[in-house]
């Protein structure tokens, strides 16, 4: 419940997710924003706001920039927003070949997989089609390098179901736990229902979002993942929730990943119009 001082509705699903995601970015040295990863971007900006001067720098692969400047969330105009406050520009080969290895253990990025399984393995490339064969997707450049240096490896699912959170992925693109010595690797998954942890000892739910029952969680979670009555996370701090809504993501970029089909096209057009009306530095 929000405080009268900051009014408004309790946190919705997107807001619960970005607060949970930001917890895992607070002590990062650099957060990679990814391309069109709305929840990852908003969570990174929220982590900056929560951590202040100690917060992570943001690396934008579209603008090829590194920045610590505080800014609002954008989707179509995120590149221009990143350029406005950039402290450094670089070329992609320089970032992947030279800078990323130096950031081992300090660089993080929430990756949205097509599938993740009970062993924390990631599929971003292809899934089995309903009528046979496979459906191919673009995948994610640099995923193998990220799986090797990011600790913990972070993933998110806006909709957790048995198609996305599976017993075994259709195709292994990255196996973050296998990239590290036994016991050293760790994968964190934030979904619209809960937060999960994967280690060499197995997978378990760390917490669940408000309103999510254990029965609902069990129904949509692979049998190999331990639930053990995970605690419900407390609601976000009212002042931070207000700041998220009014200063960090006032145009609700965070909502775009929950919309599909024709409604997504309409939502993108509305968001584009809102961003076009907003002046940038």
Long-range contacts (C-beta under 8 A, 24 or more apart in sequence): 1-235, 2-235, 2-238, 2-241, 2-242, 3-238, 3-239, 5-238, 5-239, 6-238, 6-239, 6-241, 6-242, 7-242, 8-241, 8-242, 8-245, 10-210, 10-235, 11-210, 11-235, 11-236, 11-241, 13-192, 13-209, 13-258, 14-39, 14-158, 14-252, 14-254, 14-255, 14-257, 14-258, 15-236, 15-241, 15-244, 15-245, 15-254, 16-192, 16-209, 16-210, 16-233, 16-236, 17-43, 17-156, 17-158, 17-190, 17-191, 17-192, 17-209, 17-254, 18-42, 18-43, 18-46, 18-244, 18-249, 18-254, 19-43, 19-46, 19-236, 19-240, 19-241, 19-244, 20-190, 20-195, 20-207, 20-209, 20-233, 21-110, 21-154, 21-156, 21-190, 22-46, 22-47, 22-50, 24-108, 24-110, 24-152, 24-154, 24-188, 24-190, 25-56, 25-108, 25-110, 25-154, 26-50, 26-51, 26-55, 26-56, 27-51, 28-56, 28-106, 28-107, 28-108, 29-56, 29-57, 29-103, 29-106, 29-107, 30-56, 30-57, 30-58, 30-59, 30-66, 30-103, 30-106, 30-107, 30-108, 31-56, 31-57, 31-58, 31-59, 31-107, 31-108, 31-109, 32-59, 32-61, 32-107, 32-108, 32-109, 32-146, 33-58, 33-59, 33-60, 33-61, 33-78, 33-82, 33-109, 34-61, 34-109, 34-110, 34-111, 34-140, 35-61, 35-62, 36-75, 37-109, 37-110, 37-111, 37-112, 38-73, 38-75, 38-253, 38-254, 38-255, 38-256, 38-257, 39-110, 39-112, 39-156, 39-158, 39-254, 39-257, 40-109, 40-110, 40-111, 40-112, 40-156, 41-73, 41-78, 41-253, 42-73, 42-244, 42-248, 42-249, 42-253, 42-254, 43-110, 45-70, 45-71, 45-72, 45-73, 45-248, 45-249, 46-240, 46-244, 46-248, 49-240, 49-243, 49-244, 49-247, 49-248, 50-240, 56-108, 57-87, 58-82, 59-95, 59-107, 61-92, 61-95, 63-89, 64-89, 64-90, 64-91, 64-92, 64-95, 65-89, 65-90, 66-90, 72-247, 72-248, 72-249, 72-250, 72-251, 72-278, 73-248, 73-249, 73-251, 73-253, 73-254, 74-251, 74-253, 74-275, 75-253, 75-256, 75-268, 75-271, 75-272, 75-275, 76-271, 76-272, 76-275, 77-275, 77-276, 77-278, 77-280, 80-280, 81-280, 84-280, 84-281, 85-281, 96-142, 96-145, 100-142, 100-145, 100-146, 100-149, 101-149, 103-149, 104-148, 104-149, 104-151, 105-149, 105-151, 107-146, 107-149, 107-150, 108-150, 108-152, 108-154, 109-146, 109-150, 109-154, 110-154, 110-155, 110-156, 110-190, 111-140, 111-143, 111-146, 111-153, 111-154, 111-155, 111-156, 112-155, 112-156, 112-157, 112-158, 112-257, 113-155, 113-157, 113-164, 114-164, 115-163, 115-164, 115-165, 115-166, 115-169, 115-170, 116-155, 116-157, 116-164, 116-165, 116-166, 116-169, 116-189, 117-165, 117-166, 117-167, 117-168, 117-169, 117-222, 118-166, 118-167, 118-168, 118-198, 118-203, 118-222, 118-223, 118-224, 118-225, 119-168, 119-175, 119-177, 119-198, 119-203, 119-224, 120-153, 120-175, 120-176, 120-177, 120-187, 120-189, 120-198, 120-203, 121-168, 121-169, 121-172, 121-174, 121-175, 121-176, 121-177, 122-147, 122-155, 122-169, 122-172, 122-173, 122-174, 122-175, 122-176, 123-169, 123-170, 123-171, 123-172, 123-173, 124-173, 124-174, 125-171, 125-173, 126-170, 126-171, 127-163, 127-170, 127-171, 128-170, 134-170, 134-171, 139-173, 140-173, 143-173, 143-174, 144-173, 144-174, 146-174, 147-174, 147-175, 147-176, 147-179, 148-179, 150-176, 151-180, 151-184, 151-185, 151-186, 152-185, 152-186, 152-187, 152-188, 153-185, 153-186, 153-187, 153-188, 154-187, 154-188, 154-189, 154-190, 155-187, 155-188, 155-189, 155-190, 156-189, 156-190, 156-191, 157-189, 157-190, 157-191, 157-192, 158-191, 158-192, 158-257, 158-258, 159-191, 159-192, 159-258, 160-191, 160-192, 160-193, 160-194, 160-220, 160-221, 161-220, 162-220, 162-222, 165-189, 165-191, 165-220, 165-221, 165-222, 166-222, 167-222, 167-223, 167-224, 192-258, 193-217, 193-220, 194-221, 194-230, 195-233, 196-225, 202-226, 204-228, 204-230, 205-230, 206-230, 207-231, 207-232, 207-233, 208-232, 208-233, 209-233, 210-235, 251-275, 251-278
